[in-house]
Amino acid sequence: MKAEQLKLLVIDALEDIKAEDITVLDVTGMTDVTDVMIIATGKSNRQVKALANEVSSQAKAAGVQPLGMEGEDIGEWALVDLGDVIAHIMTPQTRATYNLEKLWSVAEVTQSASADSE
């Protein structure tokens, strides 16, 4: 699956479970680890866990085996590594603390369609 298709799959999975503030960072050329980072907020630890599991489940259903998952046991921050796309899902407090958008501030940032309509 191409990175663009995988990006859309992750966004759809996050929107299915009502993630907030979905932000897409194009980090192509900035790191060899991935091309796209998607950052989303879950309202609670429970929602963060559900969002990470939904991303993983939808990726597997599309034939993409996650390379790794971290943090879904506690739920303050979960990471789903799909190779070309990495999803970071955090509670509002954790997202504010780490501020990945600022850390990767030279990356091209886009919002998902649902974020634009709010």
N, C-alpha and C positions, 0 to 999 in steps of 0.2 A: 504494500500500500504506500502510495506517495505521501510525502510530508503534508501537502495541502489537504488531501483526503483525511489523513489522520488528525490534522488540526480541527477540521470540521466535525469529525466523529467525537472528539473530546469536548468541543463546545456544545454539541447536541446533548451529550451525556450529562454535562454539568447543568445545562438548562432544564433537562428532564427532572432533576431533583432540586430545582430552584436555587442554584448558586447565584450569588450576587457579585457585582463588580468584576465580571469576567474580562480580563485584560490579556491580550496576546502580544508577546514580545518576539520580534524577529531577531534572533541572535546569530544568524548565519554570518560566518566570518569572524565572529567575536570569540567563539569557543569551538573546540572540536567535539565537545560532548553532545551537543544537540543543535538543531536549527531553530526550534520554536519552543518558547516557554509560555505556558498558559497559567495565569494566576487567577484564582477565584476565592471568594469568601463564602464560608458556611456560617450560619447564625449560631451554631452550637457545636460542641465536640461530636455529638451524635450525627449532626448533618455533615460535618467534615468527613466522618467515617463513611457515611452513606454515599457521599459524592465520590470519594476515592474508589469505593467498591463498584459504583455504577460505571465509572470510567474504565476500570479494569474489566468488568463484565462485558461492556459493549466492545472493547478492543478485542477481547477473546472471541466474541461472537463474529467479529469481522475477520478473524484469522490472524490477529496480531497478539502475540504473547508478550505481556509486559516483561521488561528486563528486570524490573524490581519495583517493590512498593515499600515505603517506609512511613512510620508514624501513624498508620491507621488504627493501631491498638489504643493509643491515647486520644488522638483526635484534635489536638491543637494545631497540628500541621501534618498534612499527609502529602506524600510525593508519589506520583505514578510515573515511572520511567518507561516510555514507549520508544526509546531510541531517538528518532528524529524530533519527537515531541515529548516534553516533560511537563506534567501538570503539577502545580503547587496549589494545594487547597488548604486554607487557613481560617481560623477564627478571626474576627475583626481585630482583636487585641494583638494577636501574633502577627497578622499582616502589617499592622501599623509599626510594630517593633522592628521587623526585618526589612520592610520597605524595599522589596525586590525591584520595584519599578525604578526607584532612585539608583539602586546599585547597578542596574543595567540601563541607565538613563540614556545612553547613546544609541540604544536599540530602537528600531521603529516600533511604536506602540499603537495598537488598534483595540477598539472595544468590540464586543460581540454585538450583534443586532439587537438583542434584548436590552443591553445596557444603553444603547442609543435611544430606545423608545421610552425609557423611563423618565 
